[in-house]
Amino acid sequence: MSNQSRVDIGENFILQHKIYTRGLKVSLENVDKFLEGGGLKPSNGDGFLKYLQSLSSLLEGHHLVENEKVFPYFQDKLPRVPYERLMSEHAQIKAALEGINGAIKDLKSGKDEITSLKQIKSSLNIIDGLWHTHIQIEESELYRKIDILKISTEETNMKMAEFSQFFQEHTTGPPYLDMPFVIYNLSPEDRAIFTQDFPENVLKQLIPIDWKDKWAPMKPFLLK
């Protein structure tokens, strides 16, 4: 018999939703502050753009792995999930993320800040308008029902490894920004669960030491 510990696919994806839910909330709150203040601030403007860049990269990768890997795997096992609706909403969110990406590029190139920030706010509002009902459906109809399928530990762990590898291969942001974004948008309790299988060198060497200066501008927007 195998002593292999079992990963929890449903819990992992629900925790990912928590990351992006907080990311949206923080981004909306701060884009409003910048608009009210007349533009980006030297003290944290760069960190805000890095934060947005990571949110966009990771959320797009999250939806791509659902479309290409997660949904096809569970479609026969949980056929009542409204997969077509969820993928349609993914497409709408992708279009909004493209609006954010374009606005970030404009801000970095020195174009009018207020116009670009308004574009970011508009795109974030589109995502936020879809997001909460979207994840409620995914969680109630898919991720919280995975345990009842009685999939073997070996197959569960194999599929989670496949999902994780695909995700890593299809995110566009640098890991020195994306990894801190992921772990520090979770509460300490959720963070401990989510990172339990992370490589030790990532948690103890790369993020706190080697990458520290690169992601430090994002600290005002992250949890401790």
RODO-618288 format. One record per residue (C-alpha): residue number from 1; residue in three letters; x, y, z. Coordinates in Angstrom, 2 decimals, decimal comma. Each point is the difference from the previous one (the first is absolute). Example, Ala and Ser with C-alpha at 12.3 -4.5 7.8 and 13.67 -1.06 7.14 Angstrom:
+-----+-----+---------+---------+---------+
!   n ! res !       x !       y !       z !
+-----+-----+---------+---------+---------+
!   1 ! ala !   12,30 !   -4,50 !    7,80 !
!   2 ! ser !    1,37 !    3,44 !   -0,66 !
+-----+-----+---------+---------+---------+
***
This chain:
+-----+-----+---------+---------+---------+
!   n ! res !       x !       y !       z !
+-----+-----+---------+---------+---------+
!   1 ! met !    0,00 !    0,00 !    0,00 !
!   2 ! ser !    1,15 !    3,55 !   -0,71 !
!   3 ! asn !    0,60 !    2,53 !    2,78 !
!   4 ! gln !   -0,28 !    2,83 !   -2,50 !
!   5 ! ser !   -1,86 !    2,99 !    1,41 !
!   6 ! arg !   -3,02 !    1,17 !   -1,97 !
!   7 ! val !   -0,23 !    3,50 !   -1,42 !
!   8 ! asp !   -3,37 !    1,71 !    0,12 !
!   9 ! ile !   -0,75 !    1,37 !   -3,48 !
!  10 ! gly !   -3,22 !    1,72 !    1,06 !
!  11 ! glu !    1,60 !    1,73 !    2,98 !
!  12 ! asn !    2,94 !    1,14 !   -2,13 !
!  13 ! phe !   -2,20 !    1,67 !   -2,60 !
!  14 ! ile !   -2,23 !    1,59 !    2,66 !
!  15 ! leu !    3,13 !    1,50 !    1,58 !
!  16 ! gln !    1,03 !    1,28 !   -3,42 !
!  17 ! his !   -3,37 !    1,74 !   -0,20 !
!  18 ! lys !    0,74 !    1,69 !    3,33 !
!  19 ! ile !    3,26 !    1,34 !   -1,42 !
!  20 ! tyr !   -1,71 !    1,60 !   -3,00 !
!  21 ! thr !   -2,99 !    1,22 !    2,02 !
!  22 ! arg !    2,32 !    1,96 !    2,25 !
!  23 ! gly !    2,05 !    1,12 !   -3,00 !
!  24 ! leu !   -3,09 !    1,48 !   -1,65 !
!  25 ! lys !   -1,11 !    1,72 !    3,22 !
!  26 ! val !    3,40 !    1,53 !    0,67 !
!  27 ! ser !    0,40 !    1,11 !   -3,62 !
!  28 ! leu !   -3,41 !    1,67 !   -0,11 !
!  29 ! glu !    0,56 !    1,78 !    3,31 !
!  30 ! asn !    3,36 !    1,33 !   -1,07 !
!  31 ! val !   -0,87 !    1,03 !   -3,54 !
!  32 ! asp !   -2,72 !    2,17 !    1,56 !
!  33 ! lys !    2,57 !    1,55 !    2,35 !
!  34 ! phe !    2,33 !    0,79 !   -2,90 !
!  35 ! leu !   -2,83 !    1,53 !   -2,02 !
!  36 ! glu !   -1,10 !    2,11 !    2,95 !
!  37 ! gly !    3,60 !    1,12 !    0,54 !
!  38 ! gly !    0,60 !    0,99 !   -3,62 !
!  39 ! gly !    2,18 !   -2,90 !   -1,07 !
!  40 ! leu !    2,62 !   -2,53 !    1,11 !
!  41 ! lys !    2,22 !    0,89 !    2,93 !
!  42 ! pro !    3,80 !   -0,35 !   -0,02 !
!  43 ! ser !   -0,16 !   -1,88 !    3,31 !
!  44 ! asn !   -2,16 !   -2,90 !   -1,14 !
!  45 ! gly !   -1,00 !    0,48 !   -3,64 !
!  46 ! asp !    2,59 !   -2,46 !   -1,27 !
!  47 ! gly !   -1,08 !   -2,57 !    2,58 !
!  48 ! phe !   -3,63 !    0,38 !   -1,05 !
!  49 ! leu !    0,85 !   -0,69 !   -3,64 !
!  50 ! lys !    2,03 !   -3,06 !    1,00 !
!  51 ! tyr !   -2,95 !   -1,19 !    2,10 !
!  52 ! leu !   -2,41 !    0,45 !   -2,90 !
!  53 ! gln !    2,41 !   -1,71 !   -2,39 !
!  54 ! ser !    0,14 !   -3,04 !    2,26 !
!  55 ! leu !   -3,77 !   -0,07 !    0,48 !
!  56 ! ser !   -0,51 !    0,04 !   -3,76 !
!  57 ! ser !    2,64 !   -2,62 !   -0,77 !
!  58 ! leu !   -1,14 !   -2,41 !    2,69 !
!  59 ! leu !   -3,73 !    0,37 !   -0,56 !
!  60 ! glu !    0,39 !   -0,65 !   -3,71 !
!  61 ! gly !    2,10 !   -3,08 !    0,74 !
!  62 ! his !   -2,57 !   -1,19 !    2,54 !
!  63 ! his !   -2,80 !    0,18 !   -2,54 !
!  64 ! leu !    2,09 !   -1,62 !   -2,71 !
!  65 ! val !    0,75 !   -3,03 !    2,17 !
!  66 ! glu !   -3,69 !   -0,29 !    0,84 !
!  67 ! asn !   -0,99 !    0,19 !   -3,68 !
!  68 ! glu !    2,68 !   -2,32 !   -1,32 !
!  69 ! lys !    0,56 !   -2,47 !    2,84 !
!  70 ! val !   -2,41 !    0,15 !    2,95 !
!  71 ! phe !   -3,34 !    0,26 !   -1,81 !
!  72 ! pro !    0,78 !   -2,69 !   -2,61 !
!  73 ! tyr !    1,08 !   -2,40 !    2,75 !
!  74 ! phe !   -3,11 !    0,45 !    2,13 !
!  75 ! gln !   -2,54 !    0,47 !   -2,81 !
!  76 ! asp !   -1,10 !   -3,64 !   -0,06 !
!  77 ! lys !    0,30 !   -0,44 !    3,75 !
!  78 ! leu !   -2,05 !    3,11 !    0,90 !
!  79 ! pro !   -2,09 !    0,64 !   -3,14 !
!  80 ! arg !   -2,44 !    2,47 !    1,57 !
!  81 ! val !    2,61 !    2,73 !    0,45 !
!  82 ! pro !   -0,79 !    2,83 !   -2,49 !
!  83 ! tyr !    3,40 !   -0,25 !   -1,69 !
!  84 ! glu !   -0,97 !    1,99 !   -3,10 !
!  85 ! arg !   -1,25 !    2,91 !    2,11 !
!  86 ! leu !    3,17 !   -0,04 !    2,10 !
!  87 ! met !    2,24 !   -0,01 !   -3,07 !
!  88 ! ser !   -2,03 !    2,82 !   -1,56 !
!  89 ! glu !    0,57 !    2,04 !    3,14 !
!  90 ! his !    3,70 !   -0,87 !   -0,13 !
!  91 ! ala !    0,08 !    1,53 !   -3,49 !
!  92 ! gln !   -1,67 !    3,18 !    1,26 !
!  93 ! ile !    2,50 !    0,23 !    2,85 !
!  94 ! lys !    2,89 !   -0,58 !   -2,42 !
!  95 ! ala !   -1,17 !    2,95 !   -2,11 !
!  96 ! ala !   -0,11 !    2,18 !    3,11 !
!  97 ! leu !    3,49 !   -1,16 !    0,99 !
!  98 ! glu !    1,22 !    1,05 !   -3,42 !
!  99 ! gly !   -1,38 !    3,47 !    0,76 !
! 100 ! ile !    1,98 !    0,06 !    3,24 !
! 101 ! asn !    3,16 !   -1,20 !   -1,75 !
! 102 ! gly !   -0,32 !    2,72 !   -2,62 !
! 103 ! ala !   -0,51 !    2,67 !    2,66 !
! 104 ! ile !    3,05 !   -1,19 !    1,95 !
! 105 ! lys !    2,06 !    0,21 !   -3,20 !
! 106 ! asp !   -1,28 !    3,53 !   -0,59 !
! 107 ! leu !    0,84 !    1,06 !    3,56 !
! 108 ! lys !    3,52 !   -1,38 !   -0,32 !
! 109 ! ser !    0,48 !    1,86 !   -3,27 !
! 110 ! gly !   -1,00 !    3,32 !    1,57 !
! 111 ! lys !   -3,45 !    0,44 !   -1,51 !
! 112 ! asp !   -2,76 !    1,87 !    1,82 !
! 113 ! glu !   -0,36 !   -1,56 !    3,43 !
! 114 ! ile !   -3,62 !    0,89 !    0,67 !
! 115 ! thr !   -1,19 !   -1,48 !   -3,29 !
! 116 ! ser !    1,97 !   -3,19 !    0,64 !
! 117 ! leu !   -1,18 !   -0,29 !    3,59 !
! 118 ! lys !   -3,61 !    0,42 !   -1,12 !
! 119 ! gln !    0,55 !   -2,83 !   -2,47 !
! 120 ! ile !    1,38 !   -2,17 !    2,80 !
! 121 ! lys !   -2,98 !    0,83 !    2,22 !
! 122 ! ser !   -2,48 !   -0,76 !   -2,77 !
! 123 ! ser !    1,64 !   -3,34 !   -0,75 !
! 124 ! leu !    0,20 !   -0,95 !    3,68 !
! 125 ! asn !   -3,68 !    0,84 !    0,42 !
! 126 ! ile !   -0,88 !   -2,33 !   -2,89 !
! 127 ! ile !    1,94 !   -2,83 !    1,64 !
! 128 ! asp !   -1,42 !    0,73 !    3,44 !
! 129 ! gly !   -3,52 !   -0,02 !   -1,40 !
! 130 ! leu !    0,49 !   -3,55 !   -1,27 !
! 131 ! trp !    2,38 !   -1,40 !    2,56 !
! 132 ! his !   -2,00 !   -0,63 !    3,16 !
! 133 ! thr !   -2,88 !   -1,94 !   -1,57 !
! 134 ! his !    2,47 !   -1,74 !   -2,29 !
! 135 ! ile !    2,12 !   -1,46 !    2,79 !
! 136 ! gln !   -3,10 !   -0,82 !    2,07 !
! 137 ! ile !   -1,16 !   -2,27 !   -2,83 !
! 138 ! glu !    3,44 !   -1,56 !   -0,47 !
! 139 ! glu !    0,38 !   -0,66 !    3,70 !
! 140 ! ser !   -3,49 !   -1,31 !    0,75 !
! 141 ! glu !   -0,46 !   -2,05 !   -3,17 !
! 142 ! leu !    3,57 !   -1,20 !   -0,60 !
! 143 ! tyr !    2,72 !    0,55 !    2,57 !
! 144 ! arg !   -2,05 !   -0,93 !    3,09 !
! 145 ! lys !   -1,29 !   -3,16 !   -1,70 !
! 146 ! ile !    3,33 !   -1,54 !   -1,01 !
! 147 ! asp !    0,30 !   -2,03 !    3,20 !
! 148 ! ile !   -3,21 !   -1,91 !   -0,71 !
! 149 ! leu !    1,52 !   -1,38 !   -3,21 !
! 150 ! lys !    2,35 !   -2,29 !    1,97 !
! 151 ! ile !    2,89 !    0,49 !   -2,42 !
! 152 ! ser !    3,09 !   -1,91 !    1,11 !
! 153 ! thr !    2,81 !    1,81 !    1,79 !
! 154 ! glu !    2,41 !   -0,90 !   -2,79 !
! 155 ! glu !   -2,22 !    1,40 !   -2,74 !
! 156 ! thr !   -0,93 !    3,08 !    2,04 !
! 157 ! asn !    3,63 !    0,87 !    0,63 !
! 158 ! met !    0,93 !   -0,68 !   -3,63 !
! 159 ! lys !   -2,75 !    2,32 !   -1,27 !
! 160 ! met !    0,91 !    2,76 !    2,47 !
! 161 ! ala !    3,63 !   -0,21 !   -1,10 !
! 162 ! glu !   -1,16 !    0,24 !   -3,62 !
! 163 ! phe !   -2,19 !    3,03 !    0,78 !
! 164 ! ser !    2,83 !    1,71 !    1,88 !
! 165 ! gln !    2,55 !   -0,59 !   -2,75 !
! 166 ! phe !   -2,38 !    1,32 !   -2,66 !
! 167 ! phe !   -0,71 !    3,07 !    2,11 !
! 168 ! gln !    3,70 !    0,73 !    0,47 !
! 169 ! glu !    0,60 !   -0,36 !   -3,73 !
! 170 ! his !   -2,80 !    2,38 !   -0,93 !
! 171 ! thr !    0,45 !    2,96 !    2,31 !
! 172 ! thr !    1,81 !    2,94 !   -1,54 !
! 173 ! gly !    1,18 !    1,84 !    3,10 !
! 174 ! pro !    3,42 !   -0,45 !    1,61 !
! 175 ! pro !    0,03 !   -2,43 !    2,95 !
! 176 ! tyr !    1,73 !    2,58 !    2,22 !
! 177 ! leu !   -3,24 !    2,03 !   -0,13 !
! 178 ! asp !   -2,60 !   -2,74 !   -0,49 !
! 179 ! met !    1,11 !   -2,22 !    2,88 !
! 180 ! pro !   -0,09 !    2,73 !    2,68 !
! 181 ! phe !   -3,35 !    1,18 !   -1,41 !
! 182 ! val !   -1,40 !   -3,49 !    0,46 !
! 183 ! ile !    1,14 !   -0,66 !    3,54 !
! 184 ! tyr !   -0,48 !    3,50 !    1,44 !
! 185 ! asn !   -3,55 !    0,40 !   -1,25 !
! 186 ! leu !   -0,99 !   -2,84 !    2,33 !
! 187 ! ser !   -0,50 !    0,13 !    3,75 !
! 188 ! pro !    2,77 !   -1,72 !    2,01 !
! 189 ! glu !   -2,34 !   -2,94 !    0,64 !
! 190 ! asp !   -0,91 !   -0,48 !   -3,68 !
! 191 ! arg !    3,60 !    0,67 !   -1,00 !
! 192 ! ala !    1,21 !   -2,88 !    2,13 !
! 193 ! ile !   -2,41 !   -2,37 !   -1,75 !
! 194 ! phe !    0,65 !    1,28 !   -3,51 !
! 195 ! thr !    3,79 !   -0,09 !    0,26 !
! 196 ! gln !    0,40 !   -3,31 !    1,83 !
! 197 ! asp !    1,35 !   -1,68 !   -3,14 !
! 198 ! phe !    2,04 !    2,96 !   -1,27 !
! 199 ! pro !    3,77 !   -0,61 !   -0,35 !
! 200 ! glu !    1,78 !    1,09 !    3,18 !
! 201 ! asn !    2,51 !    2,12 !   -1,92 !
! 202 ! val !   -2,83 !    2,08 !   -1,48 !
! 203 ! leu !   -1,46 !    0,83 !    3,42 !
! 204 ! lys !    3,22 !    0,39 !    1,97 !
! 205 ! gln !    2,55 !    1,23 !   -2,54 !
! 206 ! leu !   -1,44 !    1,37 !   -3,24 !
! 207 ! ile !   -2,97 !    2,05 !    1,23 !
! 208 ! pro !    1,40 !    1,44 !    3,24 !
! 209 ! ile !    3,62 !    0,45 !   -1,13 !
! 210 ! asp !    0,88 !   -0,34 !   -3,69 !
! 211 ! trp !   -3,17 !    1,65 !   -1,35 !
! 212 ! lys !   -0,70 !    2,36 !    2,90 !
! 213 ! asp !    1,04 !    3,25 !   -1,69 !
! 214 ! lys !   -1,94 !   -0,82 !   -3,17 !
! 215 ! trp !   -3,38 !   -0,50 !    1,67 !
! 216 ! ala !    0,50 !    2,47 !    2,86 !
! 217 ! pro !   -1,91 !    2,80 !   -1,84 !
! 218 ! met !   -3,16 !   -2,18 !    0,22 !
! 219 ! lys !    0,18 !   -0,25 !    3,81 !
! 220 ! pro !   -2,50 !    2,82 !    0,69 !
! 221 ! phe !   -2,65 !   -2,06 !   -1,79 !
! 222 ! leu !    0,80 !   -3,42 !    1,53 !
! 223 ! leu !   -0,80 !   -1,71 !    3,29 !
! 224 ! lys !    2,82 !   -0,61 !    2,45 !
+-----+-----+---------+---------+---------+
***
